Structure formats: C-alpha cells, structure tokens
Amino acid sequence: MVRAYWTAVSALGLLASCVSGATYTDPSSIATKSYDFIIVGAGTAGAVLGSRLSENANFSVLLVEAGGSLAGITTIEIPLDAPQAHPNKSYNWNYTLVANPHLGGRTIPYPRGYGTGGSSAINYCLWTRGPKDDFDRIAKVSGDKGWSWSSLVPYFKKVEGFVTPVDGDDITGDFTPGVLGTAGPIKVTLDNFNQSVGPKFAAVGRGHYVSGMPYNQDYNSGNPLGISYLAAATGGGIRSTSMNYLTDDILASRSNIDLLIDTRVSTLTFQGNNSRAVSGVQVQQAQFGQLWNFTAKKEVILSAGSINTPQLLMLSGIGNSAELASNGITVRYSNPNVGANLKDHPWTSQDFSTTATDTFDTLHHNATYAAEQMALWTSNHTGIFAAAVAGTIMFGRAPYKAGILDANTDTSSGPDAPHYEIVVGGGFGASFGPQATSGNFWSISTVLLTPKSAGSVKLASASVWDNPIIDTNFLSNEYDRYLLSSGLNKLKELVVAPPMHGFINGTWGDFANTSTPAAMDTYMSNYATTIWHPMGTAAMGKKGTNDGVVNPDLTVKGIAKLRIVDASVFPDILAGHPQAAVYAFAERASGLIKAAYSK
C-alpha cells in the first residue's frame, strides 16, 4: 500500500518476571494455577475478553500470549510506520504461504501479530465495519439474530471512540456524525494528514463521473458502495491497539486478571483420557522446555486468530481425523471443518505518478524534512507520521457476466455489498518489482473482497513450535479473477475521470500494459499478494448440525468448556478489513459469556 519511509528504533528493556502488577514473563512466578477463564491470545479479541470478563470481580482470568509486550515500540505506535511492522520482526509470527500455482508458484510472507495487541499492533489500521448484508448473512447462517447488523451496531459503537483529526482539518461532509461511537477505547479518526488526492477522488464521486462510484459520506453506515474518506484506528495521531482495553492501569487495578506473556499454549488439557471436556491448558516457553499446567474452572477461550486457533485445536486432537493421525495425534473429536475454509483477500498495488507534491515520497527524498516530521510526531503526535497509510477508500461491484457472475453464483452477501475495494495510499507503494527512486506517486490498491477460493491451515507436525502449513489458494478460479480484474478496470476509469486531469499523469510498471484480458490475467498472477485477512478456519454453524466448528454462542461443537472468539469463526469472508468486526464480536461474546455464568 505504501513503502516504509522511516526506520524507528525503540530500545526495550528486559521485563522483570512480573511487571505492571499482573503481567508475568515466567509461569513459575504465578502463585495460582487455577482460574475461572483462560484466554489464549492477547490480540484483537483476547484483550477485549480479558478486559470485559475481569470487570466482574467474581471472575478470575488468565490471559496467555505467545509473544512479548509490545508497549512503547515506536514503529508500532507511529501510524505511517505500519509497513515497518512486517515482515521479519520479532513481534511477528513471520509465516510464509505455500507456493501458489495460480500466482506463478510464488511463496508469499504471511505476517501475524506476535505479542500484546496481536495483529491490531501490526495491521494498517484501516477501520471498515463491513456491509450490513454480511452480518445479516451470518445471522441467517448461524440461526442467531444477535449476529445481525442491527444487533451488532451497539457493539461497534461500544468499541469506537471517534475523534477529529489532529491536523485540525474541517471534516464537515467527510463523514456522518453519529455513525461511529465516540466513547470507546479504540480511537478512530479520519486522516490526520490531509493530502490533495482525497478531495480529487471525492470530486469524482460527487460529480458522478464513474458508474457505480458515487460519493458516499460514510461507508461505515452498513452501505459501503462508492467513494469515501477512510477512517482508521489512529485517533490522536497514534495507533490504537486492543491493549487500549488492558492498559497498565487497568491491569494494576484488578486483582482478578493475570497476563502471562512470552508463553505458548502447547495443547489443551482434558478431564480424562477419553473426555471431551476441557480442563485447562499446557504451556511452554521454549521448544523441549519445561511444561506448566493451568486449570480453567469455567472455560478456555481461544482467541489466537485464524491460523493459531485451528492449529491449537488440531494439536489437541480436534480436527480432521486422518490428518491428526498422520501427525501421530490421538483423535479426541473428529471435525474436518477445523482448519478448512481459509479465506483471505488477495490484492494488487498500482502506482500512478502525480503532479502533486504532498505525497509521502517527500520523506524518502528529503532527509531533513523526514527528521523534522519525526520530531513533530515525537513532540505531539502530529505531522505526516500521524497519517494512516491511506486516506480514501472505494467499494464497488462487478457487472454480471454470463457463465461467471450472476444471481446464482454471486458470493457477495447482497446487492449493497461490494465485490472489491480500492484504497488510495499517499505515496509510492510497490512492495516488490521495480522501485521508483524519484518523483511523487499515489499507490492505489485493488482488493478482492468476496473470493470463492478457499484454502486451509494444516499441521506440519505435532509440535506447536513448528509453523503450520498455510495455503490461501488465491485466484484458483475464473470467478475470482473476473472480480479482481473488474476492480482493476474500474480503477482505470477512476484515474482518468475529469478531476484527475493534470493531477495523475502516468502509470508505473506493468499495470500500464494490461489492455487485454490475457495481459490482465498475467498481471494478476505476477503481482497479486495477500492483504493478511485470514478468516473462517473455525467457522460458525447452526447448533445441532455438523456445519462448522462452533455454535452460534461460539462454544466448540462436540467439546465442553471450550469457546472460540476471533476471526476464525466467521462463516464466510467479510467484505472489508476485519478488525472492527473482530472487536464487535468480542464485545458481544463477552456479554454472552458473562450471562452464561451469571444465572
């Protein structure tokens, strides 16, 4: 989306065995080994659950995080430094996808957050709730109206703390007051560094120059189609992560919650050899290292994400029986849906040269300016480093095409739900291929939101220390390629609309040579990659059926005292960046759990 413009270095001291009152780095330091709830993963969902459940003083909670504390890491805190957060960082799982024959046999890095805050600490901060129809479909698939759009809106608002941009820009007409919440812990805003490209695209929409792309004042209303200014979790000029739910003050003030970091859960434990009732977790801090057991009196809750949650289920004997047996794992409960149905959003990034001079490229070309801007952010969290990597977003639908896309084959959730997304970044953004060394650019990414292609997460071995085998199976069918190419062709229309005349003056790289369907297909194979939105690997299904992995209340089918709360439970891929929905799901799940044990 944009390249890294600054290398921010943060010196982190070693944590003592216990810091912030209730944060531990050594399992042996924790006096009690029994809790009401054990939550696996202090990421986007896990931190919400830990915070909300510990509001009840009668509940005791242990939150176990594989990575370390990410507090105070400047690269994470600076919104514009988001591309710096991966790959090959200590706070990243640094996974790699298997070679994809549909992408020319390429292997692709697959970053996931490793540490407190999880992927909310390393994503690009974009805040998209998703279309209303997506959640109404989840309610229909699950048989639970509580997952519908109208039921979830209060939970979205409970998460959100909308604030105005730090640059003081007048945002009247750029959003709809009242759509986003204003009192939640995740600080959401419009772009903190207003660039000239946003008003240009807004003018395209307001002028109705491109079919299917009107100006949309607030895409977070549940009806996202059109061109909008982008919201991001960068309120106050600093990244908001899920640890806003579990600040040091909150942890220190509550004696009923402990956070154990730098510790992996190696397996779930059960109440007996043949039992299907979970008793707790076994944890480890190094491969072949000492093992510790912790007991959950009420439940274990998996919030390890769409990769690690199915991995842990399989390591614990819950999954496809043949695959478990092939790894020497005793089958406790056979469910072939575990680790299946992996869906993600493939995307391509296109760069366009511009006559504008307010791009992020100035940071790359002018070290003095970069230093001045970094000093400004360090001083008061303003300036260009307070900007999210993108400031404009567009959602569109592909036209029906006989034999490929029609009412029967459409994977979108409804007529008001998009097939693709176009996101405008503020500077040159090609992550691979030829790189620009001078000039100013806008990086405009096209994202396939509703793919048919589904992949899987499988075990490489019976050890939690061996990375799972991840296959997204991107662009494996003509349907997906048609949808993505439709978005790319729509982009071509947008950049030549009248408001862009004299503003965008060239196309960088191979995208300029995609005038034929064959050339476009080759381009997608060569340049499509992942936007890191895995979902669906422990999907929700109706209670009493064999569909999915979890029931509508997110309890695991066939297993007692186990629940899952993260993006793995989405029964189909959401047409948007998933973090807002994960937060909302975690808020509702917290209420469901509290109610279940307050009767």
CORLINCOR-V745961 format. One record per backbone hydrogen bond with DSSP energy under -1.0 kcal/mol. CO is the residue of the C=O (numbers start at 1). NH is the residue of the N-H. Records with the same first field share a line. If there is no record, write none. Layout:
CO=NH + NH
This chain:
17=25
19=23
20=22
22=259
23=19
24=261
26=29
27=30
33=295
35=297
36=298 + 299
37=62
38=301
39=64
40=303
42=117
43=47
45=49
46=50
47=51
48=52
49=53
50=54
53=56
56=59
60=37
61=258
62=39
63=260
64=41
65=263
67=262
68=116
70=73
73=77
74=78
77=239
78=81
79=82
81=84
82=85
89=92
91=114
95=110
100=103 + 105
103=106
106=100
108=97
110=95
112=93
115=118
117=120
118=121
119=123
125=233
131=134
132=136
133=137
134=138
135=139
136=140
137=141
138=142
139=143
144=147
145=148
148=152
149=153
152=156
153=157
154=158
155=159
156=160
159=186
160=184
165=168
171=174
176=179
181=162
186=161
187=235
188=163
189=232
196=200
197=201
198=202
199=203
200=204
201=205
202=206
203=207
204=209
205=208
210=213
214=227
218=221
222=132
226=395
227=216
228=393
231=127
232=189 + 234
233=240
234=237
241=244
242=245
247=251
248=252
249=253
256=61
258=63
259=24
260=65
264=284
267=282
269=279 + 280
272=275
276=560
277=271
279=296
280=269
281=294
282=266 + 267
283=292
284=264
286=289
292=283
294=281
295=35
299=38
300=563
301=40
302=565
305=309
307=311
308=312
309=313
310=314
311=315
312=316
313=318
314=317
317=332 + 333
319=335
320=324
321=325
322=326
324=327 + 329
325=328
333=319
335=338
337=340
339=457
342=455
343=535
345=531
346=448
347=529
348=446
350=444
351=508
352=442
353=505
359=362
360=363
361=365
362=366
366=370
367=371
368=372
369=373
370=374
371=375
372=376
373=377
374=378
375=379
376=380
377=381
383=386
384=387
385=80
389=426
391=230
392=424
393=228
394=422
395=226
396=419 + 420
401=404 + 405
405=401
406=410
414=417
419=449 + 450
420=396
421=447
422=394
423=445
424=391
426=360
428=3
440=354
442=352
443=425
444=350
445=423
446=348
447=421
455=342
456=471
458=469
463=466
469=458
470=98
471=456
477=481
478=482
479=483
480=484
481=485
482=486
483=487
484=488
485=489
486=490
487=491
488=492
489=493
490=494
491=495
494=497
497=500
498=501
500=503 + 504
503=355
506=353
509=512
510=513
516=520
517=521
518=522
519=523
520=524
521=525
522=526
523=527
524=528
529=347
535=343
537=339
539=549 + 550
542=545
549=557
550=541
551=554
554=564
555=551
556=559
560=278
561=300
562=556
563=302
566=569
567=536 + 570
568=538
569=540
574=576
578=582
579=583
580=584
581=585
582=586
583=587
584=588
585=589
586=590
587=591
588=592
589=593
590=594
591=595
592=596
593=597
595=598
